[in-house]
């Protein structure tokens, strides 16, 4: 590592630009099926919002860009043993997800791989040891912290996959989410952490050059599943470094966490098979209600940006203001739910 904060900043900035550039170039190549062995198409199904086949190897572009970027960043920041555990977990989830994109892998094998990756993250020291709420932060016993950590990581892997169903959506969440974590890492002096978050945000930005509506390429399972894994690992890592309490990480990624969790609970309570393909997420319902991809995505980006800014700003606030912020966001998501239902009712009224 070269010394000095200026050298670190230069390395991270260069790494982020390189990650974005490679992510954009590879996304372009893959969108035109220029790399033969990675020619994988996403054919429309009952869950889809697109009507014609689209390449779904964008995750390869994002991960390749991030790997190159992090390699450059390590010239200016210290290596961290946790990076190795994260890398092996990413390799596991990325491999099974790519195989699933190529030819369907049985759900049980995918879940077993997700569990193995979650255990690796846990063994690497990224664990949910504290409750993580403002003023309510007792240390959890091992018998609670272990299962909670694994469950959280597995849920984040899968919810990110569930939410990857609209042009520009999952890539945008990665840009805003990891971008906010990079800011928090830099402010807290955790340069290695900030570097990894920054190159992930940069690679996502590069991918978005070909993923904004109308998308020419999708993330595919290899992208969405790995980004979910990384979102879990990075929020746990940030909390472990005392950069922010865990709830701040949840707030930053709340546009995905709230929608996916709410939809899952709603389907379970309705007796629906929650594991089957569907189009009942809020963003899908808005598109189907006539908002279209662009309008839905624009307002989703507003929500993501607001959540990211709120998360960064919340760290230095007193406890009572943090609780007010959380209550405010609970109200925002209640209004989002209400707005979706109003849009659907308007469509039903027109149809009559």
C-alpha positions as CSV (number, residue, x, y, z in Angstrom):
1,X,0.0,0.0,0.0
2,X,1.2,3.5,-0.8
3,X,1.1,5.9,2.1
4,X,-1.2,8.8,2.8
5,X,-4.8,9.6,2.6
6,X,-4.4,11.4,-0.7
7,X,-2.9,8.3,-2.2
8,X,-5.8,6.2,-0.8
9,X,-8.3,8.7,-2.2
10,X,-6.6,8.6,-5.6
11,X,-6.6,4.8,-5.7
12,X,-10.3,4.5,-4.7
13,X,-11.3,7.2,-7.2
14,X,-9.3,5.5,-10.0
15,X,-10.7,2.1,-9.0
16,X,-14.3,3.4,-9.1
17,X,-13.9,4.9,-12.5
18,X,-12.3,1.7,-13.9
19,X,-15.1,-0.4,-12.4
20,X,-17.7,1.8,-14.0
21,X,-15.8,1.8,-17.4
22,X,-15.3,-2.0,-17.5
23,X,-18.9,-2.5,-16.2
24,X,-20.2,-0.4,-19.1
25,X,-18.0,-2.0,-21.8
26,X,-18.8,-5.5,-20.7
27,X,-22.5,-4.7,-20.4
28,X,-22.4,-3.4,-24.0
29,X,-20.6,-6.5,-25.3
30,X,-22.9,-8.9,-23.5
31,X,-26.0,-7.0,-24.5
32,X,-25.0,-7.7,-28.1
33,X,-24.1,-11.4,-27.4
34,X,-20.6,-10.7,-28.4
35,X,-19.2,-13.2,-26.0
36,X,-20.5,-16.5,-27.3
37,X,-20.2,-18.7,-24.2
38,X,-22.1,-16.1,-22.2
39,X,-25.1,-15.9,-24.5
40,X,-28.0,-16.4,-22.0
41,X,-31.4,-15.0,-22.8
42,X,-34.2,-14.1,-20.3
43,X,-37.4,-15.3,-22.0
44,X,-40.6,-13.6,-20.7
45,X,-42.7,-15.6,-18.2
46,X,-45.6,-15.0,-15.8
47,X,-43.4,-12.8,-13.6
48,X,-41.8,-10.7,-16.3
49,X,-42.5,-7.1,-17.3
50,X,-40.7,-7.5,-20.6
51,X,-42.2,-9.0,-23.8
52,X,-39.2,-10.2,-25.8
53,X,-36.0,-12.1,-24.9
54,X,-33.2,-10.1,-23.3
55,X,-29.6,-11.2,-22.4
56,X,-29.3,-11.8,-18.7
57,X,-25.6,-11.8,-18.0
58,X,-25.2,-8.2,-16.7
59,X,-24.2,-9.5,-13.3
60,X,-21.0,-10.8,-14.9
61,X,-20.2,-7.3,-16.1
62,X,-20.9,-5.8,-12.6
63,X,-18.8,-8.4,-10.8
64,X,-15.9,-8.2,-13.2
65,X,-15.8,-4.5,-13.0
66,X,-15.9,-4.6,-9.2
67,X,-13.1,-7.2,-9.1
68,X,-10.8,-5.1,-11.3
69,X,-11.7,-2.0,-9.3
70,X,-11.0,-3.6,-6.0
71,X,-7.7,-4.9,-7.3
72,X,-6.6,-1.3,-8.1
73,X,-8.0,0.1,-4.9
74,X,-5.8,-2.3,-2.9
75,X,-2.8,-0.3,-4.2
76,X,-3.9,2.5,-1.9
77,X,-5.8,0.9,1.0
78,X,-5.0,-2.0,3.3
79,X,-6.2,-5.5,2.6
80,X,-8.6,-7.0,5.1
81,X,-9.0,-10.7,5.9
82,X,-12.8,-10.2,5.7
83,X,-12.4,-9.6,2.0
84,X,-11.3,-13.1,1.5
85,X,-14.3,-14.6,3.3
86,X,-16.6,-12.3,1.2
87,X,-14.8,-13.3,-2.0
88,X,-15.3,-17.0,-1.4
89,X,-19.0,-16.5,-0.5
90,X,-19.4,-14.4,-3.7
91,X,-17.8,-17.2,-5.7
92,X,-20.2,-19.8,-4.3
93,X,-23.3,-17.8,-4.9
94,X,-22.1,-16.5,-8.2
95,X,-21.3,-20.0,-9.5
96,X,-24.6,-21.6,-8.6
97,X,-26.5,-18.5,-9.9
98,X,-24.7,-18.6,-13.2
99,X,-25.5,-22.3,-13.5
100,X,-29.1,-21.4,-12.7
101,X,-29.1,-18.9,-15.5
102,X,-27.6,-21.4,-17.9
103,X,-29.8,-24.3,-16.9
104,X,-32.3,-24.3,-14.0
105,X,-30.7,-25.5,-10.7
106,X,-33.0,-27.2,-8.2
107,X,-34.2,-24.8,-5.5
108,X,-32.8,-27.0,-2.8
109,X,-29.3,-26.8,-4.2
110,X,-29.5,-23.0,-4.5
111,X,-30.7,-22.7,-0.9
112,X,-28.0,-25.0,0.3
113,X,-25.4,-22.8,-1.5
114,X,-26.9,-19.6,0.0
115,X,-26.7,-21.2,3.5
116,X,-23.1,-22.2,2.9
117,X,-22.2,-18.6,1.8
118,X,-24.0,-17.1,4.8
119,X,-22.0,-19.4,7.1
120,X,-18.8,-18.3,5.5
121,X,-19.7,-14.6,6.0
122,X,-20.6,-15.5,9.6
123,X,-17.3,-17.4,10.2
124,X,-15.4,-14.5,8.6
125,X,-16.6,-12.3,11.5
126,X,-19.5,-10.4,9.9
127,X,-22.2,-11.2,12.5
128,X,-25.4,-9.7,13.8
129,X,-24.3,-9.2,17.5
130,X,-26.4,-6.2,18.5
131,X,-30.1,-5.5,18.0
132,X,-29.1,-2.3,16.2
133,X,-32.0,0.1,17.0
134,X,-31.6,3.6,18.4
135,X,-31.1,3.3,22.2
136,X,-32.0,-0.4,22.1
137,X,-28.7,-2.1,21.3
138,X,-28.1,-5.0,23.7
139,X,-25.6,-7.6,22.7
140,X,-27.3,-10.8,21.5
141,X,-26.4,-14.2,22.8
142,X,-24.6,-16.6,20.4
143,X,-27.6,-18.8,20.1
144,X,-29.6,-15.8,18.8
145,X,-26.8,-14.0,16.9
146,X,-25.8,-17.0,14.8
147,X,-29.2,-18.0,13.3
148,X,-30.2,-14.3,12.9
149,X,-27.0,-13.6,11.0
150,X,-27.4,-16.6,8.6
151,X,-31.1,-15.9,8.1
152,X,-30.5,-12.2,7.4
153,X,-27.8,-13.0,4.8
154,X,-29.9,-15.7,3.1
155,X,-33.0,-13.4,3.0
156,X,-31.0,-10.5,1.5
157,X,-29.7,-12.8,-1.2
158,X,-33.2,-13.9,-2.2
159,X,-35.0,-10.6,-1.7
160,X,-32.6,-8.8,-4.1
161,X,-33.3,-11.5,-6.6
162,X,-37.1,-11.1,-6.0
163,X,-36.8,-7.3,-6.6
164,X,-34.8,-7.6,-9.8
165,X,-37.8,-7.4,-12.1
166,X,-37.8,-4.0,-13.8
167,X,-35.4,-2.2,-16.0
168,X,-32.8,-0.2,-14.1
169,X,-34.2,-1.2,-10.7
170,X,-31.7,-3.5,-9.0
171,X,-28.8,-1.7,-10.6
172,X,-30.1,1.6,-9.2
173,X,-30.5,0.2,-5.7
174,X,-26.8,-1.0,-5.9
175,X,-25.7,2.5,-7.1
176,X,-27.5,4.4,-4.3
177,X,-27.1,1.7,-1.6
178,X,-23.4,1.0,-2.0
179,X,-22.7,4.6,-2.8
180,X,-24.2,5.6,0.6
181,X,-22.1,2.9,2.3
182,X,-19.0,4.2,0.6
183,X,-19.7,7.7,2.0
184,X,-20.2,6.3,5.5
185,X,-17.0,4.2,5.2
186,X,-14.9,7.2,4.1
187,X,-16.4,9.5,6.8
188,X,-15.5,6.8,9.4
189,X,-12.0,6.3,8.2
190,X,-12.6,2.7,7.0
191,X,-10.9,3.0,3.7
192,X,-11.0,-0.6,2.7
193,X,-14.7,-0.8,3.4
194,X,-15.3,2.5,1.5
195,X,-13.3,1.2,-1.5
196,X,-15.3,-2.0,-1.8
197,X,-18.6,-0.1,-1.6
198,X,-17.4,2.5,-4.1
199,X,-16.3,0.0,-6.7
200,X,-19.6,-1.9,-6.4
201,X,-21.5,1.4,-6.9
202,X,-19.2,2.3,-9.9
203,X,-19.7,-1.1,-11.5
204,X,-23.5,-0.8,-11.1
205,X,-23.4,2.6,-12.7
206,X,-21.5,1.2,-15.7
207,X,-24.1,-1.6,-16.0
208,X,-27.0,0.9,-15.9
209,X,-25.7,2.4,-19.2
210,X,-27.3,-0.6,-20.9
211,X,-30.0,-1.5,-18.3
212,X,-32.1,1.7,-18.2
213,X,-35.5,1.3,-19.9
214,X,-35.7,-0.1,-22.5
215,X,-33.1,-2.4,-21.0
216,X,-30.7,-4.2,-23.4
217,X,-29.4,-6.5,-20.7
218,X,-30.5,-7.8,-17.3
219,X,-28.5,-8.7,-14.2
220,X,-29.6,-12.3,-14.1
221,X,-29.4,-14.4,-11.0
222,X,-25.6,-14.1,-10.9
223,X,-25.9,-10.4,-10.5
224,X,-29.0,-10.0,-8.3
225,X,-28.1,-12.8,-5.9
226,X,-24.5,-11.7,-5.4
227,X,-25.6,-8.0,-4.9
228,X,-28.0,-9.2,-2.2
229,X,-25.2,-11.2,-0.5
230,X,-22.9,-8.1,-0.7
231,X,-25.6,-5.8,0.7
232,X,-25.9,-8.1,3.7
233,X,-22.2,-8.5,4.2
234,X,-21.5,-4.8,3.9
235,X,-24.3,-3.7,6.3
236,X,-23.0,-6.3,8.9
237,X,-19.4,-5.2,8.3
238,X,-20.3,-1.5,8.6
239,X,-22.1,-2.1,11.9
240,X,-19.1,-4.2,13.1
241,X,-16.8,-1.3,12.4
242,X,-19.1,1.0,14.3
243,X,-19.6,3.1,11.1
244,X,-23.3,3.0,11.7
245,X,-25.9,1.0,13.7
246,X,-27.4,-1.9,11.7
247,X,-30.7,-0.1,11.3
248,X,-29.0,2.5,9.2
249,X,-27.9,-0.2,6.7
250,X,-31.5,-1.4,6.6
251,X,-32.8,2.1,6.0
252,X,-30.4,2.6,3.1
253,X,-31.6,-0.6,1.4
254,X,-35.2,-0.2,2.7
255,X,-36.7,0.4,-0.8
256,X,-35.9,-3.3,-1.5
257,X,-36.2,-4.7,2.1
258,X,-39.6,-3.2,2.8
259,X,-41.2,-4.1,-0.6
260,X,-39.9,-7.7,-0.6
261,X,-40.7,-8.4,3.1
262,X,-44.1,-6.9,2.9
263,X,-45.0,-8.8,-0.3
264,X,-43.7,-12.1,1.2
265,X,-45.8,-11.7,4.4
266,X,-48.8,-10.7,2.3
267,X,-48.5,-13.8,0.1
268,X,-48.0,-16.1,3.1
269,X,-51.0,-14.7,5.0
270,X,-53.1,-15.1,1.8
271,X,-52.1,-18.7,1.6
272,X,-50.3,-18.2,-1.7
273,X,-47.1,-20.2,-2.6
274,X,-44.6,-17.4,-1.8
275,X,-41.8,-19.2,-3.7
276,X,-43.5,-19.2,-7.0
277,X,-43.2,-16.5,-9.7
278,X,-45.5,-13.6,-9.4
279,X,-46.0,-9.9,-10.2
280,X,-47.3,-8.6,-6.9
281,X,-44.4,-6.4,-5.7
282,X,-45.3,-2.7,-5.4
283,X,-43.1,-1.7,-8.4
284,X,-44.6,-4.5,-10.6
285,X,-48.1,-3.4,-9.6
286,X,-47.4,0.2,-10.5
287,X,-46.1,-0.8,-13.9
288,X,-49.1,-3.0,-14.6
289,X,-51.4,-0.2,-13.3
290,X,-50.3,2.0,-16.2
291,X,-47.4,3.9,-14.7
292,X,-44.9,2.2,-17.1
293,X,-41.2,1.5,-16.5
294,X,-39.9,5.0,-16.8
295,X,-42.3,6.7,-14.4
296,X,-42.1,3.9,-11.8
297,X,-38.3,3.8,-12.1
298,X,-38.0,7.6,-11.7
299,X,-40.0,7.7,-8.5
300,X,-38.2,4.6,-7.2
301,X,-34.9,6.4,-7.7
302,X,-36.3,9.4,-5.7
303,X,-37.1,6.9,-2.9
304,X,-33.7,5.2,-3.1
305,X,-31.9,8.6,-3.1
306,X,-33.9,9.8,-0.1
307,X,-33.3,6.6,1.8
308,X,-29.5,6.8,1.1
309,X,-29.3,10.4,2.1
310,X,-31.3,9.7,5.3
311,X,-29.1,6.8,6.2
312,X,-25.9,8.9,5.8
313,X,-27.4,11.8,7.8
314,X,-28.9,9.7,10.6
315,X,-25.5,8.5,12.0
316,X,-24.8,11.8,13.9
317,X,-28.4,12.5,15.0
318,X,-29.5,12.1,18.6
319,X,-31.6,9.1,19.5
320,X,-35.0,10.9,19.6
321,X,-34.3,12.3,16.1
322,X,-33.3,8.8,14.8
323,X,-36.6,7.5,16.1
324,X,-38.5,10.3,14.4
325,X,-36.7,9.5,11.2
326,X,-37.7,5.9,11.4
327,X,-41.3,6.8,12.1
328,X,-41.2,9.2,9.2
329,X,-40.0,6.4,6.9
330,X,-42.7,4.1,8.2
331,X,-45.2,6.7,7.2
332,X,-43.6,7.1,3.8
333,X,-43.8,3.4,3.1
334,X,-47.5,3.3,4.3
335,X,-48.2,6.1,1.8
336,X,-46.4,4.2,-1.0
337,X,-48.6,1.2,-0.3
338,X,-51.7,3.4,-0.4
339,X,-50.5,5.0,-3.6
340,X,-50.1,1.6,-5.3
341,X,-53.6,0.6,-4.3
342,X,-55.1,3.9,-5.5
343,X,-53.4,3.4,-8.9
344,X,-54.8,-0.1,-9.1
345,X,-58.3,1.0,-8.2
346,X,-58.2,3.7,-10.9
347,X,-57.4,1.0,-13.5
348,X,-60.3,-1.2,-12.2
349,X,-62.7,1.8,-12.3
350,X,-61.7,2.5,-15.9
351,X,-62.0,-1.1,-16.9
352,X,-65.6,-1.1,-15.7
